[in-house]
Amino acid sequence: MFDDTDGADANSNARFEITRVEADGRPQSAKELKATPGARTPRLLELHRRPLG
């Protein structure tokens, strides 16, 4: 699939974008979204947001 020697070095910062969409594909606001290192899997992020309504 990919060559790991072709990517960024191990000490680089990672950046990514989270997109929320409706079932019909319309973008949805992601207000008050927080990301923290996972408690059980610290290499992964857990996303937290307030419930709608």
C-alpha positions in Angstrom: 0.0 0.0 0.0 2.6 2.5 1.0 6.3 2.8 1.7 7.0 3.8 5.3 10.3 5.4 4.3 8.4 7.8 2.2 6.5 9.5 5.0 7.3 12.0 7.8 9.8 11.2 10.5 8.5 9.6 13.7 8.9 12.8 15.7 6.7 14.9 13.4 3.4 16.5 14.5 0.3 14.9 13.0 -2.6 17.1 11.7 -6.0 15.9 10.6 -9.4 17.2 9.9 -12.7 15.9 11.3 -15.8 16.4 9.2 -19.3 15.7 10.4 -22.0 15.3 7.8 -25.7 14.4 7.7 -26.9 11.2 6.1 -27.6 13.2 2.9 -24.0 14.5 2.9 -24.7 18.0 4.1 -22.0 19.4 6.4 -22.9 19.6 10.1 -21.4 21.9 12.7 -19.0 20.4 15.2 -19.2 22.9 18.0 -17.5 22.2 21.3 -15.6 19.2 20.0 -12.6 18.1 22.1 -10.0 15.4 21.5 -7.9 13.8 24.2 -5.5 10.8 24.2 -7.4 7.6 24.7 -7.4 6.2 28.2 -7.2 2.5 27.1 -5.4 3.3 23.8 -3.1 6.3 24.4 -1.9 6.3 20.8 -5.5 6.9 19.6 -7.7 9.9 20.1 -11.1 9.9 21.8 -13.5 12.5 20.6 -15.9 14.1 23.0 -18.9 16.4 22.2 -22.0 17.5 24.0 -25.2 15.6 23.1 -27.5 17.4 20.7 -30.6 19.0 22.1 
